Structures are given as C-alpha cells and as structure tokens.
C-alpha cells in the first residue's frame, strides 16, 4: 500500500504547488520545486512520533498537516503540508514506522531509564551506579 499526495494551496485546497509526497511502507519521499527539483527521502524506521495539525482553513477544505519527528539528519521534523486524507496518512505512517523498526530490529531508546526496580537495586548494592 502507498499514498501519493500533493501539497495543496489554501485556496480551495487545489493542488497548485510543485510538491509531491510519496509514502510507502518503507520510505517517505518528498519531491519539490519547479526549476530546481529536490528529492528528500526519510526511512520510516527513523520516525519516532507523528502529529496531525489542522487549522480552521484546512478543516474547511478537508486538508491537514502531518509532522513526522525522528532521527533523519536532513529533516528531523518532516512536514507533509496541506494534504488530503491527513488522518489516514498519519495512521499509516505511525503503524508502518513501528513495523519497520521491528523488522530492522532497531531500538527506540527514549523510554529506557532507571525504573523503580533499578533504583531499589542501587540502594542495596554499593557497587551498582
């Protein structure tokens, strides 16, 4: 399954821009520009969190902006701006980013910390820091 969406203008939500988003199960590709074309790829396994924002005008025209936060060096906050089916695209990215991390056996270390069991062990064992 894949999505191809165009960035749309806020004028009636028409696709009058030169930016295209192509989202597959493994990668997000952003093609932008008219005279000078730029292609930016981001692997889904690098995406840690996804946020959907919809302004009043976006809601009127059925659009939304999806923010993809992650470890991509070129764009840590990859924004898919003013796209149709934004909620569906956000859910797709969230699901497949987790799926890709499991397939690649990568570890998200944001939630690793000294839980209560480690704190109790440190109190009893003077060698553990």
C-alpha positions as CSV (number, residue, x, y, z in Angstrom):
1,X,0.0,0.0,0.0
2,X,1.3,3.5,-0.8
3,X,0.0,7.1,-0.8
4,X,0.8,9.8,-3.2
5,X,-0.4,13.2,-2.2
6,X,0.3,16.7,-3.5
7,X,0.8,19.7,-1.3
8,X,-2.2,21.9,-1.8
9,X,-2.7,25.6,-1.7
10,X,-5.0,27.0,1.0
11,X,-7.1,28.5,-1.9
12,X,-10.0,25.9,-2.0
13,X,-7.5,23.1,-1.4
14,X,-6.4,22.9,-5.0
15,X,-3.0,21.2,-5.9
16,X,-1.3,24.3,-7.4
17,X,2.1,23.6,-5.9
18,X,5.1,21.7,-7.1
19,X,5.5,19.4,-4.0
20,X,4.5,15.7,-4.1
21,X,4.6,13.3,-1.2
22,X,5.0,9.6,-1.9
23,X,4.6,7.4,1.2
24,X,5.3,3.6,1.1
25,X,5.7,1.0,3.8
26,X,9.4,1.7,4.0
27,X,10.1,5.3,3.0
28,X,8.6,8.8,2.6
29,X,9.8,10.7,-0.5
30,X,9.2,14.5,-0.9
31,X,9.7,15.9,-4.4
32,X,9.6,19.7,-4.5
33,X,10.5,22.5,-6.8
34,X,9.7,23.6,-10.4
35,X,13.0,24.7,-11.9
36,X,15.3,23.2,-9.3
37,X,13.9,19.9,-8.2
38,X,14.7,18.5,-4.8
39,X,14.1,14.9,-3.6
40,X,14.2,14.1,0.1
41,X,13.8,10.6,1.5
42,X,13.2,9.5,5.0
43,X,13.0,5.9,6.1
44,X,10.0,5.1,8.2
45,X,12.0,3.2,10.8
46,X,13.6,6.5,11.8
47,X,10.3,8.2,12.5
48,X,9.6,8.1,16.2
49,X,6.5,10.2,16.6
50,X,3.8,11.6,14.3
51,X,1.5,14.6,14.9
52,X,-1.5,15.8,12.9
53,X,-2.4,19.5,12.8
54,X,-5.4,21.0,11.1
55,X,-6.1,24.7,11.1
56,X,-9.6,26.1,10.6
57,X,-9.0,26.7,6.8
58,X,-7.5,23.2,6.4
59,X,-10.6,21.7,8.1
60,X,-12.9,23.7,5.8
61,X,-11.1,22.3,2.7
62,X,-10.6,18.8,4.1
63,X,-6.8,19.1,4.5
64,X,-4.2,18.6,7.2
65,X,-0.5,18.8,8.0
66,X,1.3,15.7,9.3
67,X,4.5,16.2,11.3
68,X,6.9,13.3,11.3
69,X,9.5,13.6,14.1
70,X,12.6,11.4,14.0
71,X,16.3,10.8,13.5
72,X,16.6,11.9,9.9
73,X,19.6,14.2,9.6
74,X,18.3,16.3,6.7
75,X,14.9,17.0,8.2
76,X,14.1,16.0,11.9
77,X,10.6,17.5,11.6
78,X,9.4,16.3,8.2
79,X,6.2,18.1,7.4
80,X,3.6,16.8,4.9
81,X,1.8,20.1,4.5
82,X,-1.8,20.7,3.4
83,X,-2.6,17.1,2.2
84,X,-5.9,15.3,1.8
85,X,-6.6,12.2,3.9
86,X,-4.2,13.6,6.5
87,X,-5.6,11.4,9.4
88,X,-5.3,8.3,7.3
89,X,-1.8,9.1,6.2
90,X,-0.8,9.8,9.8
91,X,-2.1,6.5,11.0
92,X,-0.4,4.7,8.1
93,X,3.0,6.3,8.9
94,X,2.6,5.6,12.6
95,X,1.7,1.9,12.0
96,X,4.4,1.2,9.4
97,X,7.2,3.2,11.3
98,X,6.7,0.8,14.2
99,X,6.5,-2.2,11.8
100,X,9.8,-1.1,10.1
101,X,11.6,-0.7,13.5
102,X,10.6,-4.3,14.4
103,X,11.7,-5.7,11.0
104,X,15.1,-3.9,11.2
105,X,15.4,-4.8,14.9
106,X,16.1,-1.2,15.8
107,X,15.6,0.1,19.3
108,X,13.9,3.3,20.3
109,X,15.9,4.3,23.4
110,X,13.7,7.2,24.5
111,X,11.8,5.1,27.1
112,X,14.8,3.3,28.6
113,X,15.5,4.7,32.0
114,X,16.1,3.6,35.6
115,X,12.8,2.2,36.6
116,X,11.9,1.5,40.2
117,X,13.4,-1.9,40.1
118,X,16.8,-0.5,39.2
119,X,16.6,2.3,41.8
120,X,15.9,-0.4,44.5
121,X,18.9,-2.5,43.4
122,X,21.2,0.5,43.5
123,X,20.2,1.2,47.2
124,X,21.2,-2.4,48.2
125,X,24.3,-2.9,46.1
126,X,27.0,-0.3,46.7
127,X,28.9,-1.4,43.5
128,X,26.0,-0.5,41.2
129,X,25.8,3.1,40.0
